[in-house]
C-alpha cells in the first residue's frame, strides 16, 4: 500500500499587506520578502515526498501566477477577513479536487523550510489522521502553529493568537520533534535572522540582498 499523501493548503496574504511586523524594512522590500517567503515555502512543500498537491489561497494575481509557475494550484481567498474560514473553504476545495489525499494547512512564512522536516511531520500526521484525529506543529516560540492536519470531516483549524493552546483545547495532538525549519516562521527581523542561520530558500536569499533596514 502506498504512503498517504497530503494536499497542502497555503494561505498567502497579498504581499502589499503581508509581514507588517517587519518593522524598519522599507515597504518595497517588505513586499518582496513576503512574496519570497511564500515562494520558498511552496517550493519546499512541492519537493516533499508526502505532498501530492499544493493549493495556495491568495487574492494577489501576480503572486498566484508566480506560484503557478512552480507547479502550485491557486484559488482566490473566499473569506479574506477570516483565516480559519479561508482554510476550511480551501480544504473543502482540496478534498473535491484530490479526494485521495489527506489535507494539511501550512503557514506561508517558512523561508528556511526543508522538505525532510515537512515529511517527518506528515509521516506522523498520516497515522493520526487515519485514526480520525487532528494534529499540529507548534512554532519555534511554542505559542503559534505552523502546520495543521485533520481528516476532511474534522478540519477545524484555530490559527491566530495563542493557536497552540487553541488547538490543544480542541483535542488536536501536538507533533513533537525538532522539525526546526518547519517551526521557524518569520514575523520580524529577528525571526528572519534565525531563519537565515538555518539556511534560507533561494527566493528569500535573493530578496535579502538588499539592506534589511531603511
Secondary structure, DSSP 8 states (H G I E B T S, - for coil): -----EEEEEE---TTTS-TT-TTS-HHHHHHHHHHHHHHHHHHHHT-TTEEEEEEE-S-HHHHHHHHHHT-EEE--TTTT-HHHHHHHHHHHHHHH-TTSEEEEE-S--TT--HHHHHHHHHHHHHHHHTT--EEEE-TTSSSEEEEEE-GGG-----STTHHHHHHHTT-EE--S--HHHH---SSHHHHHHHHHH---HHHHHHTTS-S--
